[in-house]
Amino acid sequence: MKTFKLRIGSNNIHRIQKDIFERETLQQPPYYIYGEKNELSQFAVCPACDNPIQIIGLYKSIKDGRECYGKHHLNSIRGLAEYNQQAYDYCPYSQNRINVNENSRKDQLTDYERRIYTLMREQFDRVIYVLSKAIDIKITASAARRMLETYINGRGWLYSWATLNNLPYVLGHLTWSKTLYGQLIFRDSPLHKAIIEKCPSAELTPHSYYSDYDIISKKENGNYIDLNYCIIDHKRSIVNDQNEETMQLLVTNGRGNHAELIFKKRLEIDEAYFLNLINLPEERAQRNESLINIAAELMPALT
């Protein structure tokens, strides 16, 4: 892998580079540790599963010419991270290749899944912000509540490929088909243009508060519309030591065999974006209290 964290949980993700690693760790334990042969090794935390990783090639050249990288260390590092076999098994960077679908769930609720649950509860407003931005749909509070209810009923924190990094996309993926009627579409986005072109019965009216968005309704004398969207086809692969993770946004009009696909978009999941967003300085943070309150109401704190 090409990235690391300093601590488990919702912490910033950094590139594995000598100057960055030294600056962030200050060359101190538990990141710098002498082993049994009195050789100095460097450790950090996996950005995807919170397990310990060892940094390879930071100070010694790698024989095959590769740049420095991280690999899983299959033991706990005191003061850094406890090894979690289940989290490793489903990590995109592990040697295991486990195919899953939206119904796949992990067997156990470990500390890692508890962190996913807590992050959804405490950062639900930012989860919705990231997802809304990715799909060009301003998800309303009522729609967000329905999505979270479905996520909770399906125990989404146990979804096999759920990580702290992909939380916004997993929420969209696990909450099935969602209506676009009454929702806000980012004006002049590809989705907005596709609705105008392929669904002439849809009315797109400027919103009174969100000036960059239009709200969807049916034209007074137009045909019935049944616009829905879903997020499917969760894929991930390691390319050049980096996790490439994607999903597909599909927008349709109609139901069943009569549903017409009017828009499709490939969603590329940035491994670092969500966690780095929630670690912005407090003076730059913009929170949505209504969404925070919805999550607090629906998701009791884990004990």
Salt bridges, closest charged atoms under 4 A:
GLU22 OE2 - LYS18 NZ 3.31
GLU24 OE1 - HIS14 NE2 3.79
GLU24 OE2 - ARG23 NE 3.66
ASP50 OD1 - LYS5 NZ 2.59
ASP50 OD2 - ARG115 NE 2.86
GLU67 OE1 - LYS2 NZ 3.69
GLU113 OE2 - LYS106 NZ 2.94
ASP125 OD2 - ARG287 NE 2.75
ASP136 OD2 - LYS265 NZ 3.86
ASP214 OD1 - ARG187 NH2 2.72
ASP214 OD2 - HIS192 NE2 2.77
ASP226 OD2 - ARG255 NE 2.54
ASP233 OD2 - LYS235 NZ 3.79
ASP241 OD2 - ARG66 NH2 2.72
GLU245 OE2 - HIS234 NE2 2.61
GLU268 OE2 - ARG266 NH1 2.64
GLU297 OE1 - ARG145 NH2 2.79
